[in-house]
Amino acid sequence: EVQLVESGGVVVQPGGSLRLSCAASGFTFDDYTMHWVRQAPGKGLEWVSLISWDGGSTYYADSVKGRFTISRDNSKNSLYLQMNSLRTEDTALYYCAKERDSSSWFDYWGQGTLVTVSS
Amino acid sequence: QSVLTQPPSVSGAPGQRVTISCTGSSSNIGAGYDVHWYQQLPGTAPKLLIYGNSNRPSGVPDRFSGSKSGTSASLAITGLQAEDEADYYCQSYDSSLSAPRVFGTGTKVTVL
């Protein structure tokens, strides 16, 4: 059974930093591109970042470019999101998601971890 | 910001048919990229509903169907049921390097 379990979400002050983690199991982790998707309270889904199976390619939404860094450790079946210079508008539930094939759909999602940026 | 536009809400009585549109552009749906749909029940993570424009994953009832034409796609729910009340999102690939994956703005389906 595929499982994605996010962790690391907390309350942090504006300008602060945070690292989210996603532990994957039930599939061959290093075969797949992985993503972070976020959802602000009461709002829609926003794609944040992706990383290729080997970590060689990464992409970011304009809203987080230069502040967030996605990474993965295939030996630990884990995905990460380093979040720096946090803003109040980064407050959201952050989901990690597995992509089925290159440039395709998200077939599995985690339950999300809540990041609150507030003074 | 979303580049795929959906109506904010649609509603229907039990048993009725409702449709949700997803309008994109020449850099995503219009470029021939597939559209996928997700259902998000209250307080839960999104769940894949339709992939590759019109395919249902195992376990998704056949009252859900998808289609695509030009720069738009549609999700139809026939025989609407109370448990279909949820938020629905379309998603596609975009040729923009700054946001290669894009979601729709989301549609709330209300069962009257």
Interface residues (C-beta under 8 A of the other chain):
Chain A: H35 V37 G44 L45 E46 W47 L50 Y59 Y60 A61 D62 K65 Y95 R100 S103 S104 W105 F106 D107 W109 G110 Q111 G112
Chain B: S2 Y33 D34 H36 Y38 Q40 A45 P46 K47 L48 Y51 G52 P57 D87 Y89 Q91 Y93 L97 S98 A99 P100 R101 V102 F103 G104 T105 G106
